[in-house]
Amino acid sequence: MQIKKPQLKIGEKTKIKANINGEEKEIVLLYLGGDKYIAFDAYCPHLGCDLEKYGVLIREEIVCQCHFSHFSIKDGKPTKGASKKPLKIYQVKVGKNDELIIEG
């Protein structure tokens, strides 16, 4: 899926609707600076907390502050906390004309 690059400050995140592999999903896009972004499912797989509101990036992990589940930003696997299910992580590339390409 391609979207226009949003105007975000470093560390800022936004929730977007995306059509990934023919399925409509809500995902969170987190801007790291330069051409680096992280994208992941908008809701924690543990109990469905909104990660746009309660998710934070700490080093190499996304942490859901509802119940303190930690997920690897590389593959979404839970590393600590209550969740036993992984968080879906999407690949983000910067394309031509300030577009982002999000792949599931």
Residue, then its C-alpha position, 0 to 999 in steps of 0.5 A: m500500500q502507498i500513502k502520502k508521507p505524513q508530516l510527523k515530528i521525530g517520535e510522533k505517531t499517527k493511526i492510519k487506515a491501510n489496505i494490507n493484502g486486501e484487508e482493511k486494517e488500522i495501523v500505527l505509523l511511528y516516525l524515527g527521523g530521516d527516512k525511518y518509520i515503524a508501522f504496527d497493528a493499532y491494537c495490542p494483541h493482549l486485550g486490544c488497548d489502543l497503541e496510538k494512545y498507550g504504545v511507546l517505543i523503548r529501545e528496540e521494543i514497542v511497549c503497551q502501557c496498559h498491561f506492560s507487554h513488550f514486543s520486538i520492533k524487528d518481528g513483533k514477538p512478545t519479549k516481556g509482559a502479559s501478551k503471548k501473541p505477537l504484534k504484527i509489524y509492517q515494513v515501511k519504505v520511502g518511495k518517490n514523491d514523498e510516498l510511503i510504501i507499507e508492506g504486510 
